[in-house]
Amino acid sequence: MSKKLKYFIIIISLLSIFFSVYVMYKDQKVFDSLGGIVVGLSLLAALYFDNYKKKK
């Protein structure tokens, strides 16, 4: 995976988490914004485990 793609995935995941937290703060609907947080965290976890697998 190229560095540009990794940075793009990091930016997308952080924006997803940020806007989900913003929606929770603004509308206070936790269940509606939970999907964005899960997607963002899963993208970050996939990158982490990809890097961990390459180091071994």
C-alpha positions in Angstrom: 0.0 0.0 0.0 1.5 3.4 -1.0 2.0 6.2 1.5 -0.5 8.4 -0.3 -3.2 5.8 0.0 -2.4 5.4 3.7 -2.6 9.1 4.4 -5.8 9.3 2.4 -7.3 6.5 4.5 -6.2 8.2 7.7 -7.7 11.5 6.7 -11.0 9.8 5.7 -11.2 7.9 9.0 -10.4 10.9 11.2 -12.9 13.0 9.4 -15.5 10.3 9.8 -14.8 10.2 13.6 -14.7 14.0 13.9 -18.0 14.5 12.1 -19.7 11.7 14.0 -18.7 13.3 17.3 -19.8 16.7 16.0 -23.3 15.2 15.1 -23.5 13.7 18.6 -22.6 17.0 20.1 -25.0 18.9 17.9 -28.0 16.6 17.8 -27.2 14.3 20.7 -28.3 11.2 18.8 -25.6 8.7 19.7 -27.1 5.8 17.7 -27.2 7.7 14.4 -23.5 8.8 14.6 -22.2 5.5 15.9 -21.8 4.1 12.4 -19.3 6.9 11.4 -17.2 6.2 14.5 -17.2 2.5 13.8 -16.2 3.0 10.2 -13.4 5.4 11.2 -12.0 3.2 13.9 -12.1 0.1 11.7 -10.2 1.9 8.9 -7.5 2.9 11.5 -7.4 -0.6 12.9 -7.0 -2.0 9.4 -4.0 0.2 8.7 -2.5 -0.6 12.1 -2.8 -4.4 11.6 -1.4 -4.0 8.0 1.7 -2.2 9.3 2.0 -4.7 12.2 1.9 -7.6 9.7 4.5 -6.1 7.5 6.9 -5.7 10.4 6.9 -9.4 11.2 
